[in-house]
Amino acid sequence: MVQGSLSFERLPIDVLLVEDEKLMRDSIAEIMKRRVNNVYIADNGKEGLELFHLHRPQIILTDIRMPVMSGLDMLKEIRRIDDSTKVIVISAHSETDYLQKAINLGVDGFLMKPVNIDSVINQVSKVTRQIVLQMKAQEYENKLKNLNELIFQNRSRAAHMQSSMAPSWLMPEKKILFSSNYVVDESTPSGDFFDIIPISETRYITYLGHLPQHDIKSTMIMLTIKMTLDTIIKNELENASPGIILDRLKKILGSQILINEMELLVCLVDSDFEFVRYAAIGPVNILQFDKSTRDFCPLLRNESSLTEEDFEQLPSLFEETEFAFNDNKLNFIFSRNLEKYEAPHNSPLGLSGIKSVLNSLDYTDDFLIPYLFPCALNEQNYKFHTNDFTFLMFRKNSLNKINKKNLLVTFKSVLTKTSLIRKECEQFVLENTGMEELSFQVELVIAELLTNIIVHGLNNKPDTMVVLSLDIIDQVTISVWDKGVAWELPKLDKNDPFDLVDIDATSGRGMPIIVTLSDRQERKRIDMINQTKIFFNINPEKESL
């Protein structure tokens, strides 16, 4: 008897279901038909084999013992045809011998009778994720082969490709937040290469590499390493670990390419168990900063993660180190040349200087730290190049949470319907102030502001993250952060805001409405991030007009 809930999403795959028990077969098929692209049904192995030849489904869900042809015999034939097909076996507790034979044939999941529909969907979903990631890895590898001839024609094209592969400046995952100031000058590639790659629902691989030379040869090496790393990670998937990734990289590219003062740090970040495991070539470039003590702290091991015995068994030539993270600690990964930056008095920045700069920053919006940091370096007259300086911060994710007086949301520009955000903000203001006119004005201003940012500031780029905060204390404050083009607020007369406004301008569209409805506006550039603030006075007399 199949039991369970029906709350799961449609999966982009075809499934072959082979089961001789009609009640179970019909129950599973009924649910699966609504949750995958196609379901092909057979009541014995012979029919299942024929359907496999005809449709080539990505996943086979099969019983072991059946009349005419058993599930095992069917799998033997299928494995001769295609050994990459994913197989989930249904068996009874009494079929231990058959189960062992199934294991020998290579299966990807097991379900024990009586089958629970939640278990079925969980198994199919898990295997589907593997299929999708493998398809993406293969697609990426094909792109790599096709682009190899074009990548290095000139520095500008190489820089453009490096930029196209860069992750978003802010990546808010369910339990963890990544923020980086990674940027590529389109005219010349930088000395750093960086990425964050999800390998499961709770784990991420992030890496940061640095090459001191900035010639075309180094650019070729850098992009080769980056694309090889990405392919290795996407092929390893949930088995990826920092040491193994570096082993694979060394085996593919050879030792010679991984020298010449190159630095490369590869981290596995686990958001569930809250630990980081890393391995490196060259000096380690990772620090943990305690916000309460305002000081760097030792990288302490996580009790729930690997034991010393586990570390000894890791088959890697590269030493792996592990530490825990928590709510009160910020974790930084950066290119080691940061410590060598010099002030006018020729003293290097060093760790003490990094700590001093961090302590000078405002932690109210700590996701901005990678951008506040270089601003502080400039103010203190340190010499550095923005295209040779990557600063990554990660911590537990506290974004997208609502408390009594603050609403904070993140979204990827045009991929999100801003109307939902606007309505959520309007309702939030109404609930906290009871003022319908004010809440309507806030909603309208947010609509104009986001349109201006997304359409003109971000040029409709679908991978650009935007953060919006709505605070209600003595006044209503809308704050928006985006990594779009720089533009200034136009100076408009509130009594006649439409006077002398260039309607064809790409910066400031919608500003007449914003100026008319709000009481004050501020905008500033924080390194590469735009911060826009719009203020509304809470005036009950204004509401009654």
C-alpha positions in Angstrom: 0.0 0.0 0.0 1.4 3.4 -1.0 1.1 6.1 1.7 2.2 9.7 2.1 1.7 13.3 1.1 1.6 14.8 -2.3 3.5 18.1 -1.7 6.4 18.1 -4.2 7.3 19.8 -7.5 7.3 18.6 -11.1 10.7 17.2 -12.1 12.2 17.5 -15.6 12.7 13.8 -16.2 11.1 10.7 -17.6 10.5 7.6 -15.4 10.1 4.0 -16.2 8.0 2.2 -13.5 8.2 -1.6 -13.5 6.1 -3.3 -10.9 3.9 -6.4 -11.0 1.6 -5.5 -8.1 -1.2 -3.6 -9.7 -2.3 -1.6 -6.7 1.1 -0.4 -5.9 1.9 0.2 -9.6 -1.2 2.3 -10.1 -0.8 4.3 -6.9 2.8 5.3 -7.7 2.0 5.9 -11.4 -0.9 8.2 -10.5 1.3 10.4 -8.4 4.3 10.3 -10.6 2.3 11.3 -13.8 1.6 14.7 -12.1 5.1 15.2 -10.9 7.5 14.2 -13.8 7.4 14.8 -17.6 6.5 11.2 -18.6 5.9 7.9 -16.8 6.1 4.6 -18.7 4.5 1.7 -17.0 5.3 -2.1 -17.2 4.2 -5.0 -15.1 7.3 -7.2 -15.7 11.0 -6.9 -16.7 10.4 -7.9 -20.3 7.9 -5.1 -20.9 10.1 -2.7 -19.0 13.1 -3.6 -21.3 11.0 -2.9 -24.4 9.8 0.4 -23.1 13.4 1.3 -22.2 14.5 0.6 -25.8 11.7 2.8 -27.1 11.8 5.8 -24.7 15.2 5.8 -23.0 14.0 7.3 -19.7 16.5 8.9 -17.3 15.3 7.0 -14.2 14.1 3.4 -13.7 12.0 2.6 -10.7 11.7 -1.2 -10.5 10.7 -4.1 -8.3 13.1 -7.0 -8.1 11.0 -10.2 -8.2 8.5 -10.3 -11.0 7.1 -12.8 -13.5 8.3 -13.3 -17.1 11.5 -11.4 -16.4 12.8 -10.2 -13.0 14.0 -6.7 -12.3 17.6 -8.0 -12.0 17.5 -9.6 -15.4 16.1 -6.4 -16.9 18.8 -4.3 -15.3 21.5 -6.6 -16.6 20.3 -6.0 -20.1 19.9 -2.2 -19.6 23.4 -1.9 -18.1 24.7 -3.5 -21.3 23.0 -0.8 -23.3 23.5 2.2 -21.1 25.3 2.1 -17.7 24.5 5.8 -16.9 20.8 5.3 -16.4 19.7 5.9 -12.8 18.0 3.0 -11.1 15.9 2.9 -7.9 15.1 -0.6 -6.7 11.9 -1.6 -4.7 12.4 -4.7 -2.6 11.0 -6.5 0.4 13.0 -7.1 3.6 13.1 -10.8 2.8 14.9 -10.2 -0.5 18.4 -9.7 0.9 20.2 -11.9 -1.7 18.4 -10.2 -4.6 19.3 -6.8 -3.1 23.0 -7.6 -3.0 22.8 -8.6 -6.7 21.1 -5.3 -7.4 23.9 -3.5 -5.6 26.5 -5.3 -7.7 24.6 -4.1 -10.8 25.0 -0.5 -9.6 21.8 1.2 -8.3 21.2 4.7 -7.2 18.6 4.2 -4.5 16.5 1.7 -2.6 12.9 1.6 -1.4 11.6 -1.0 1.1 8.1 -2.3 1.0 5.5 -1.1 2.0 6.5 1.9 -0.1 5.8 5.4 1.2 5.1 8.0 -1.5 7.2 10.6 0.3 10.2 8.2 0.1 9.5 7.6 -3.6 9.5 11.3 -4.4 12.5 12.0 -2.2 14.5 9.3 -4.0 13.4 10.4 -7.4 14.1 14.1 -6.5 17.6 13.2 -5.2 18.5 11.2 -8.3 17.0 14.0 -10.6 19.3 16.5 -8.9 22.3 14.3 -9.8 21.1 14.0 -13.4 20.5 17.8 -13.8 23.9 18.7 -12.3 25.7 16.1 -14.4 23.9 17.5 -17.5 25.0 21.0 -16.5 28.6 19.8 -16.0 28.6 18.1 -19.4 27.1 21.3 -21.0 29.8 23.3 -19.3 32.5 21.0 -20.5 31.2 21.2 -24.1 31.2 25.0 -23.8 34.7 24.8 -22.5 35.8 22.9 -25.6 34.0 25.2 -28.0 35.4 28.3 -26.4 39.0 27.3 -26.0 39.9 28.5 -29.5 38.2 31.9 -28.9 39.1 32.7 -25.3 42.6 34.0 -25.7 42.5 36.0 -28.9 43.1 39.2 -26.9 43.1 40.5 -23.4 39.8 42.3 -23.7 37.9 39.1 -24.8 39.5 37.1 -22.0 38.5 39.8 -19.5 34.9 39.8 -20.8 34.7 36.0 -20.4 36.1 36.2 -16.9 33.5 38.8 -16.1 30.7 36.6 -17.6 31.7 33.8 -15.3 31.7 35.9 -12.1 29.1 35.1 -9.4 26.6 37.7 -8.2 28.0 40.2 -5.6 25.5 38.8 -3.1 24.3 35.2 -2.8 21.7 34.7 0.0 21.1 31.0 0.3 18.7 29.4 2.8 21.1 29.3 5.7 24.2 31.1 4.5 25.1 34.4 2.9 28.0 35.0 0.6 29.1 38.6 -0.3 32.1 39.6 -2.4 33.6 42.6 -4.2 34.8 40.5 -7.1 35.0 42.7 -10.2 36.7 42.4 -13.6 38.0 45.3 -15.6 36.6 44.7 -19.1 39.9 46.2 -20.6 42.2 43.8 -18.8 41.8 40.6 -16.7 42.5 40.8 -13.0 44.9 38.6 -11.0 42.2 36.9 -9.1 39.7 34.2 -10.0 36.7 33.3 -7.8 33.4 31.4 -7.7 30.8 29.9 -5.4 29.2 26.7 -6.7 26.3 24.8 -4.9 27.0 21.1 -4.9 23.9 20.0 -2.9 21.0 21.7 -1.1 23.2 22.4 2.0 26.8 22.4 0.7 28.8 24.9 -1.4 32.3 24.9 -2.9 33.9 28.3 -3.0 37.4 29.0 -4.3 39.7 32.0 -4.6 42.9 32.0 -6.6 45.5 34.7 -7.2 48.2 35.1 -9.8 50.7 37.9 -9.3 51.5 38.3 -13.0 49.1 40.3 -15.2 50.4 39.3 -18.7 48.4 37.3 -21.3 50.1 34.1 -20.4 48.9 34.4 -16.8 45.5 35.3 -18.1 45.4 32.0 -20.1 46.6 30.1 -17.0 44.0 31.7 -14.8 41.1 31.0 -17.1 42.2 27.5 -17.7 42.4 26.8 -14.0 39.1 28.4 -13.4 37.2 26.4 -16.0 38.9 23.2 -15.1 38.0 23.8 -11.4 34.4 24.4 -12.3 34.2 21.2 -14.4 35.9 19.1 -11.6 33.5 20.5 -9.0 30.4 19.9 -11.1 31.5 16.4 -12.0 32.3 15.5 -8.4 29.0 17.0 -7.0 28.2 15.8 -3.5 31.5 13.9 -3.3 33.5 17.0 -3.8 36.1 17.9 -1.1 38.8 20.6 -1.2 41.7 18.1 -1.2 40.2 15.9 -3.8 39.5 18.9 -6.1 43.1 20.1 -5.8 44.3 16.5 -6.5 42.2 16.4 -9.7 43.4 19.8 -10.8 47.0 18.8 -10.3 46.4 15.6 -12.2 44.7 17.3 -15.2 46.9 20.4 -15.5 50.2 19.1 -14.0 52.4 20.6 -11.3 54.1 23.1 -13.5 51.0 25.2 -14.0 50.2 25.4 -10.3 53.4 27.1 -9.2 55.0 30.6 -9.8 53.7 32.1 -6.6 50.1 31.1 -7.4 47.7 31.0 -4.5 44.5 28.9 -4.5 42.2 28.3 -1.6 39.3 25.8 -2.0 36.6 25.6 0.7 33.7 23.3 1.3 31.0 25.2 3.3 28.3 23.2 5.0 25.3 25.3 6.0 23.5 22.5 7.9 26.4 21.5 10.2 27.9 24.9 10.1 31.5 24.0 9.3 34.1 24.9 6.7 36.7 22.5 5.3 39.5 23.9 3.2 42.8 23.1 1.4 45.2 25.4 -0.3 48.1 25.9 -2.6 50.3 28.6 -1.2 49.6 30.6 2.0 46.1 30.2 3.6 43.9 33.2 3.0 41.1 32.7 5.4 40.2 34.5 8.7 37.3 34.5 11.2 36.3 37.7 12.9 34.3 37.8 16.1 31.8 40.8 16.0 31.5 40.9 19.8 35.2 41.0 20.6 36.1 42.9 17.4 39.1 40.6 16.9 40.2 37.6 14.9 39.6 34.3 16.6 41.1 30.8 16.3 39.5 28.5 13.7 37.9 26.0 16.1 36.8 22.6 15.0 33.1 21.7 14.8 32.2 18.8 17.1 29.6 17.3 14.7 32.0 17.1 11.7 34.9 14.9 10.8 37.0 13.1 13.4 40.8 12.8 13.3 40.4 9.3 11.9 38.2 10.6 9.1 40.9 13.2 8.1 43.5 10.4 8.1 41.4 8.4 5.6 41.0 11.3 3.1 42.9 10.2 0.0 44.3 13.6 -0.8 47.9 14.9 -1.2 46.7 18.3 0.1 46.1 18.8 3.8 42.5 19.7 4.8 41.7 21.9 7.7 38.2 22.4 9.2 36.5 25.0 11.4 33.1 26.0 12.6 31.1 29.2 12.0 28.2 30.7 13.9 25.8 33.7 14.1 28.3 36.1 15.7 31.3 35.4 13.5 32.2 36.8 10.0 34.3 34.6 7.8 36.7 36.3 5.3 38.5 34.8 2.3 40.8 37.1 0.4 43.8 37.2 -1.9 47.0 37.1 0.2 48.5 40.1 -1.6 46.0 42.2 0.5 48.4 42.0 3.5 51.2 43.5 1.3 49.4 46.7 0.5 51.4 49.7 1.6 50.4 53.0 3.2 52.3 56.2 2.4 54.7 55.5 5.3 55.6 52.2 3.5 54.3 50.0 6.3 52.4 46.9 5.0 48.8 46.5 5.9 49.3 43.1 7.6 46.8 41.3 9.8 46.8 44.1 12.4 46.0 46.6 9.7 43.2 44.4 8.4 41.7 44.1 11.9 42.0 47.9 12.3 40.2 48.6 9.1 37.4 46.0 10.0 37.0 47.7 13.3 36.5 51.1 11.6 33.5 49.8 9.6 29.8 50.0 10.3 28.3 46.5 10.9 24.7 47.6 10.5 24.6 46.1 7.0 27.5 43.7 7.2 26.8 42.2 3.7 28.4 45.5 2.5 31.7 44.8 4.3 33.5 43.6 1.1 32.7 47.0 -0.4 33.2 49.1 2.7 36.7 47.6 3.2 38.3 49.0 0.0 36.6 52.4 0.7 38.3 52.4 4.1 41.6 51.5 2.5 41.3 54.4 0.2 40.5 56.8 3.0 43.6 55.6 4.9 45.7 56.1 1.7 46.7 52.4 1.2 48.0 51.6 -2.3 46.1 48.8 -4.1 44.4 47.9 -7.3 40.7 47.2 -7.3 41.1 44.6 -10.2 43.6 42.7 -8.1 41.7 42.5 -4.9 39.0 40.0 -4.0 37.4 40.0 -0.6 34.7 37.4 0.2 32.6 37.4 3.4 30.3 34.7 4.4 28.1 34.1 7.5 24.8 32.6 8.6 22.0 34.2 6.6 19.8 36.7 8.5 18.4 38.3 5.4 14.8 38.0 4.1 13.5 38.2 7.7 10.8 40.4 9.0 10.7 41.8 12.6 8.4 44.3 14.1 9.9 47.4 12.6 12.1 46.1 9.7 11.3 44.3 6.5 14.3 43.0 4.5 14.2 41.3 1.1 16.7 40.2 -1.6 15.9 39.4 -5.2 17.5 38.8 -8.5 16.5 41.9 -10.6 14.1 40.9 -13.4 13.7 37.3 -12.2 11.4 38.6 -9.4 8.0 40.1 -9.8 8.5 43.5 -8.0 4.8 43.9 -7.6 4.8 41.2 -4.9 7.6 43.1 -3.1 5.7 46.4 -3.4 2.5 45.0 -2.0 4.4 43.4 0.9 6.0 46.7 1.7 2.6 48.5 1.4 1.0 46.0 3.8 3.9 46.3 6.2 3.6 50.1 6.4 -0.1 49.9 6.8 0.1 47.4 9.7 2.8 49.5 11.5 1.3 52.9 11.0 -2.4 52.4 10.2 -2.0 55.1 7.5 -3.4 54.1 4.2 -2.3 57.1 2.2 1.3 56.7 3.5 1.4 53.0 2.7 0.1 53.7 -0.8 2.8 56.4 -1.3 5.5 54.0 -0.1 4.3 51.3 -2.6 4.3 53.8 -5.5 7.8 55.1 -4.7 9.2 51.6 -4.4 7.6 50.7 -7.8 9.3 53.7 -9.4 12.6 53.2 -7.6 12.9 49.5 -8.5 11.9 50.1 -12.1 14.6 52.8 -12.4 17.3 50.5 -10.9 16.4 47.3 -12.7 15.6 48.7 -16.2 18.2 51.4 -16.4 20.8 50.9 -13.6 21.1 47.1 -14.1 20.1 47.0 -17.8 17.7 44.1 -17.0 20.6 41.7 -16.1 18.9 38.6 -14.6 21.9 37.7 -12.4 22.2 40.9 -10.4 21.1 40.8 -6.8 19.2 43.7 -5.2 18.6 44.2 -1.5 15.6 46.3 -0.2 15.1 47.3 3.4 12.1 49.0 4.9 12.4 50.5 8.4 9.7 52.1 10.5 10.9 53.9 13.6 10.5 57.7 13.8 10.0 57.8 10.0 9.6 55.3 7.2 13.0 54.6 5.4 13.3 52.7 2.2 16.9 51.5 1.5 18.0 49.8 -1.7 21.4 48.4 -2.6 22.3 47.4 -6.1 25.4 46.8 -8.2 24.3 48.9 -11.2 25.7 51.9 -13.0 26.6 55.0 -11.0 24.2 57.9 -11.2 23.3 60.8 -9.1 19.9 61.9 -7.8 18.7 64.8 -10.0 18.2 68.1 -8.3 14.5 68.7 -8.7 12.2 71.4 -7.3 9.6 69.6 -5.2 7.1 72.3 -6.1 7.7 71.6 -9.8 9.6 68.3 -10.1 8.8 67.8 -13.7 10.5 71.0 -14.8 13.6 70.5 -16.9 13.6 66.7 -16.5 15.0 64.9 -19.4 12.5 62.1 -20.1 15.1 60.2 -22.2 17.7 60.1 -19.5 18.7 56.6 -18.4 19.2 57.7 -14.8 16.5 59.3 -12.8 13.4 58.1 -14.5 10.6 58.0 -12.1 12.4 60.5 -9.8 9.7 63.3 -10.2 7.2 61.0 -8.6 9.7 59.9 -5.9 10.6 63.5 -5.1 6.9 64.6 -5.0 5.7 61.8 -2.7 8.7 61.4 -0.3 10.2 63.9 2.2 13.9 63.4 1.6 16.2 61.3 -0.7 19.8 60.3 -0.4 22.1 58.3 -2.8 25.8 57.4 -2.5 28.2 55.0 -4.1 29.9 52.5 -1.8 32.8 51.2 -3.9 30.8 49.5 -6.7 27.4 49.4 -4.8 24.7 52.0 -5.1 22.9 52.8 -1.9 19.6 54.7 -2.3 17.5 55.9 0.7 14.1 57.4 0.6 12.5 59.0 3.7 8.9 59.6 4.6 7.8 61.5 7.7 5.0 59.9 9.7 2.5 62.7 9.8 -1.1 61.9 10.7 -2.2 65.4 9.6 -0.9 64.7 6.1 -3.0 61.5 6.1 -6.2 63.4 6.7 -5.7 65.9 3.9 
